[in-house]
């Protein structure tokens, strides 16, 4: 009982330009590649279905190596502020949303980004008070490392001028010491704790909406971290059970487990062994993000010399978390955007190296020659986000200065040094479409811009860029011998586009349409 895929351009990704004529699949695995005639003769008794690719172009299944599946679904069903290009537009959207809410209902929004505004305006709590008309407000910045709260939300959270900054967070204050409503990193947790929990039905809907959207964009899987944001760990797990077990969704979800959720997760893990769902490394946050100047740098920010960012854990605390992971025979996945956060994480891993597999360094936004040399000799993979190049430049040059900018999102250097890199979006922080990431990795510029690219010497070839989302994502979870290529014995996961990403003009990559998304040999999405 197998399927023969034929009559298209099929890239195996085994080497640059390598192709095959047809692929025979059985039981969710690739049995053999070859010509259509060869495979028809060899497997005449097994072929029960044929898929005519009709001249379209097939790749190994694209996998997003770092995103938040439920969070992406929330962005799709909540107020999305990420595309707002002015403070006035954002204010109008918030006012309209507020009018749809009950008197005491929270006004929640996702993705504001002051760098999209000409005046770089950040709303004050009093302005949000006027917009919300007495309702509490909490708005997440695009990076999810900064939040805006109004007076009512701060009151409910008990945040006053006397409230100290929590470890790993900053409560922004005015000249009189009064909170302005801007909260960085862990400071936002004080408000999040008083936001009413969303319903189980909401989580189910968000996850289902997210996965359906990802399949339509050609993604056959994603590495996600969802288990610590929605109350008790069983709430998001029940959503996964609903979508993957009860609805039979075909999409390969690899879940990281946040260190704060680990103990509770261990208690219930046996009840959530679900089809197409696997569990991976322990997730740890090491710092914040460039946008809010909370990424932890070894030297101060070029445009704010009074700060070098925020660290989340003291050295001993970070080491203790890694040791806890090792006792559970787990790898770690650490969010490290700044070079100092990366250095501290490397130092801790060297004291307590992985027992097996690869640890994951998520983002690695700023590196140095020393850090690269260290990583070359370690069992690590990097989760990189090419889309950050398009979203963070040119303002990132202001943040880091011209001396450091060659080491920001240095994908070319990292691959040249033999470091395993996987490609992700960090959705909902950035758009999830892998074509945006591939385009950014190849062009180092925003869609529609006409220049040689930001730090053009860090451009990737198209094979390397596509490889981030195929064999790179597989290698990040030590599955490069089972996934990420079109070879005999590998998972039959395929992404089929209407045009050849290797040969079309670079900007035309963004116009490619997904024709099929295939998971374990079964069509999960068809245009």
N, C-alpha and C positions, 0 to 999 in steps of 0.2 A: 504494500500500500504506500506508494510514493508519488512524488510530483517532479516533473521535468520542467525546468525553466529554460527558455531558449528564445532565439530571434531578438537579441538585444546586444548592446555593448556591455560586457561584464568585466569589471575590474576586480581582480583578486586582492589587490593591495600587498601581495607578497613581495613585489619589487615595483619600482616606478614604471608605470605603463603596462604592467603584466595583465593579460586578459585571457579569458577562456570563452568558448563558444556556447556552452550549455552547462547546466548544473542539475544533477539528480539528487533529490532529497528524500529521506525516509526516516520516520520516527524523530523528527526534529533535528536531525543531523545531516550534514552534507555527506553523501555516500561517495560521489565521484564527480569530477569535472572532466570535460572533454568536448568532442563535437556532438551535435545532436544525433547524428546517425550512429556513432559509436555507442552512445548511452542508450539509444533505443534498442539496439541489438543486445547489449549486455543485460539490460534490465526490462526486457519486453514483458515479462510476467509481473514485474513489480510496479510498473508505471500505471497508475490509475487516474492520474490527473496531469494535464499539461498547462503551463502558463505561458502564453505567447506575449513576450515583452514588447512586441510591436515596434521594435527599433529604439525603445527607451534604454536608459543607462542604469545599470545595477551596481551597487557597492555593497560591501559588508555593512551590516546594520549600524547606523550611527547611534552612539550612546553619549549622553551628556554626563560628564564625570563629576559634576558638582552643581546641584540645584536643591531646591526645597519643593517637593512635589505638592504638598498641601498648600504651602504658601503661594505657589504659582497659581493654583486654583482659586485661592482667595483673591488674588489680584484680578483674575478674570471675572469674578462675581462681585467684587467690592468696588468702591470709588477709587479709580486709578488716576493718580496725579502725575505719573511719570512723563507724560507727553506734554504737560503744561509748559508753555514757553514764556509766560509772564506771571507776575504776582497777581495781576488783575484777573487773569484767566483762572488761576487757582482759587482766588477769593470767590469768584462767581460760582465755580463748581461746588465749593464748600457750602455756600449759602443755599444753593438749590438742593443739595443733599440734606442739609439741616431741616429744610421745610418738609421733607418726607418722613421725618423721625418723630417719635413720641416725645413728650416734653422732657423726660429724664433719660432718654436713650442716648447712648454714646455716639458721637460723630467720629467715625474711624476712616482713615484714608491711607493709601499706600503710595510711596514712591516720589514724594516731592524732591526737587533738586534745584536749589538756588542757583547753581551754575548755568542753568538754562535760562535764567532771567537776566536781562541787561543790567539791572541794578543790584543783582545778587541778594535780593531781599530775603530775610528770614523773618517770618511772622513772630510778633511778640504775643505773649499770653493775653494781653488786653485786647489786641486785635481779634484774636480767636474768640474771646468772650463775646464781642459784638457780633461776630459771624454766627456763633452757635446759639445765642439768645438763651443762656443759662444751662445749656447742655454741656456735659463734659466732653472734651476733645482729646484725641490722641492720634497723631499723624506720624507715620514712619517715613524717614528719609529713604531715598533710593538705595542707599548702602545698608540700611537697617542697623546702622551703628549710631544714629542720631534720631531723636524724636522730638515732636512739638506737642506740648500739653498746655491747656488753658488753665485759668485760675480754679475752675470747678474740679478739674482732674487733679491738680496739685493738692487741693484741699482734701479730696477724698483719699489721696495717697499719704496725707500727713506731711507733705513737703512744705517747709517754711524757710525763712532766712536762717533759722537755727539748725536746720538739717545738715549734717556733715555729708561731704561727698562719700558715697560708698566705695569700697575697694573696686578698682577697675572701672570707675565711672566718674562723670563730672556733671554737677548741676550748675548750669551757666547762670551767672548772677550779674545784676547791674551794679553801678557805682555805690549804691546803698546796701548792697548785699542781698537784695531781693531776687528770688528766682525769676528768670525771664520767660521760662517755659521751654527752653532748649535743654534737652537731656542727652548726654552722651553715654553710650554703652550701658553698663550695669545700672546707671542711675535711672534708666527707663524702666527697669524691672520693678521699681517702687510703684510706678503707675500701672504697669501691666497687671500687677497682682490684684488690683481692685477693679479691673475691667471684667464685667460678667463673662463667664465661660460661654462660648458658643455651643450650640446644640450638637448632638451626635449626627443628626441629619445634615447639619451645615457642613461638618467635616466630611461626611460621605459625599456630599455634593461637590465640595471643593476638590477632593481627590479624583472623583470620577471626571469632572470637568477638565482637570489638569491633564490626566492621562489621555483622554480623548484628543485634547489639543496637541499633545506631544506626538501622538501617533500620526496625526494629520500633517505634522511637520517632518515626518520621516524618522523620528526617533524610535528605536526599538527598545530602549532601556534608559535608565538614569540612576545615578548614584545620589542619594538624597539623605537629608537629615531633618526629621520631623517630630521626633519622639519627646521633645522636652518643652514644647511651646503651647500645649493645649490641655494643661491640667495633668491628671494622672495618665501614666503611659499607656494604659489600655484604651484610652479614648482614640488616639490616632491609630492604634493597632486594630481597633474595631472597624475603623474606616477602611484599612487595608483588607481586612477580612471580608467586608461587605463588597468592595470593588473587585478584589482578585479571586476570592473563593466563591462568593455567592453569585457574582455577576460574570465570572469566568473571563475577566479582562486579560488580554494577551499583551503584556508589556513587562520587561524584566527590571524590577525594582531592587536596588541594592541599598540597604538602609544602614547608615552610620548610627551609632548609639551615643548620644551626648552623655558625658560623664555624670551629669546630675540625674540622668534617667536610668543609669546602668543598674543600680541595685533593684529598683522596681521592675525593670525589664527582665532581669534574671528570674524573678518569681513567676512571671507569666509567659516567658518565651515559648515553653513547650506547647502552649495552647494556640500559638500563632505561627505554626509551620505551614505556610501558605504557598499555593502554586505561584511560580514566577516571582516570589519574594525571598530574598536572602539577606542575612545580617552580616555586617562587616565591622570596621574598626571603631574604636572609641573616639568620639569627637571632642576636641578641646579648642577653646578660643584663646589665642595668644595675644591679640591686640584688636584694634578697630579698623578704620578705613582711611584712605587718603582724603576723601571728600570732606569729612568732618575734622581732619587733622588729628585723628585718634590712632592711626597706624603708628606703631612704635619705631622710631628712627634712631639710628646711632648718633645723629647730629640734628640740631633743631631744624624746624621747617624754614625754608628760605623766605616765605612770606609771612611767617609768624615765629620769629626767633625766640619768643618766650616759651615755646613748647616743643617737645620732641615726641608727643603722642602719649598714648595710654597703654600700660601693660595690665593684663587681666590677672595674672598669677605671679606671686613671688617665686624665686628660683626653687625653693624647697617644695612649695605647693605643686608646682608643675612636675617636678621629679616624682612626687608622691602619686600624682595621677597616672603618670606613665608606669610606675611600679604596680599600681592597681591593675592597669590594663594587662601587664605581663602576667600577673597572677591568674588572670582570666584567659590567658593564651590569646590575647587580642593585640592586633596592631593599633596604632594611634593615627588619627587624622587631625592635624593641628592647623587652625586658621592663623596664618602668618603673612601679613601684608608688608609690614615694615622690616628693614634689614636687621634691626635690633631684636625684634620678635623672632625672626628666623634664626639669628645667632643663638639666642637663649634656648630655642627649641632644639637646635642641633647639639648644643652642649649637653642638654638633658638626655637626649636620645643616646649619645655616646656613652653616658654613664649607665644607661639601661637599654641596650640595643634590642631589636626585635628577635624573638625566638624563631620566627619563620615569616616568610612573605616580606612585604614592603610596608613601611610606614608611609603616610601621606602628608605632604606639606601643601596646604591649600592656599592658592594664590601666588605666594612667593613674588609679590609685586615689586620688590626692590631687592636686588642681590648685589654682590661684590665679587671680585676675583677670589678673595679668601673664602667666602661662603660657597662659591662654586667648587673650589678645590675640596672643601670639606664634604659636600654632597656627592661628589664623584666617587668617594670611597665609602659611601653608606648605602644601605639597602632602603632607598626611599624613592618615591615617585612624586611628581609635582602635578597638582591640579591647577592648570592655568586657564585663564579666561581671556581669550583673544579679543572679545567684545569690549573689554575694559579700555583697549587702545582707542577705539572709536569714541567711547563715552568720556574718557578722562583727559584726553588731549584736546586743546592745547593748555587748559588750565593747570594740568599736572606739572608743566614746566615751571609755573609760578611757585607751586608748592615745594618742588625738590631742587630747583636751580639747574643750570646747564651742566654742572660737573657730574651730578648724580643721574641725570635723565637718561644717559646711554644704558644704564643698568635697570631701568624700569621696564617691566614686561619684556625681558630680554630673551625671547623665545629662540631666536637663532643661536645665540651663544649657548643656551642651555642644551639644545639638541646637539650642537657641534661637540659639546663636551661629553656626550653620551649619557646624559641624564634622562630618565624616563619621564615623559610629559604626557598628560591626558588633557583633553579639551572639554571645558564646560562653560555654562552660561552664568551660573550663580542666580538663576531665576528664583524668585521674582524680581531680584535687584536689577537684572538686565533682561532684555528680550531673550526668549529661549531658542529661537530659530537657529539651528547650527550653521546655516548658510551665512548668517551675519558674522559668526565667529570665524568661519573659513575665509570670508572676504577680508575681515580685519587682519587676520594673520598673514594673508598674502599681500595686501595693499598698505597696511599700517595707516589707514585713514578712514574717515567717515564716508558712508555711501553718498555719492554725488559730489564729493570734493575732488578737485583736480590739482593734485600736487604729488610729489614723489613719496609722500608718507612721513609719518612722525618716527624719527629714528629709523630711517629706511634700511640701514644695515642689519636690522633685526627681522626683516621680512622672511617668511618661510616660502618654500616651493608649494605648489598645490598638493603634491603627494604628501608632504609633511603636514600641511594644514588639515587635510582630510584624515591623515593618519592619527591626529590627535583624538578624533572622535570615533575611530575604529580600533586599531590595534593598541593605541595609547590608552584608551579607557579600559580595554581588556587587561593590559599590563598593570594598571593601577590596582587591580584586585587580584593580581597573579593568575589571570585567566588567559594570558596571551597564547597558550597552547590549545585553547578550546574555543576562543571567540576572537573576533576582530579581523579575520581573513576569510576569503572564500577558498577553502581547502577541504580536502577529504577529512572527515572526522570532526570538523568544526561545527558549531551551532549554525543552523540554517536561518540566520537573521539577516535580512536584506533591506536596503533602502533604494528605491527605484525613482529616478528623476526623469523628466522629459528632455533633458539636455545634458551634454557632457561637461561636467565641471572642470575637466582638465583642458578643454580646448576652446570654450566660449570666451569672449572678452571678459576681463576680470569683473567688471561691474554687472555683467549679465549673469554671473553666478547667483546674484540676489533675485533674479527673475525665474529661477528654476522652480518648477512645480513638482510636488511629490505625486507620483502615479500609484505606487504601492508601498506599503510598509509591511514587511513580512517578519513574523516572529515564530521561530521553531517550524519553519516551512509552511505556516498558515498565514493567509492574508489577513492582517489585523486592521488595515486601512486601505481603501481603494478610492481613487479619485473618480 
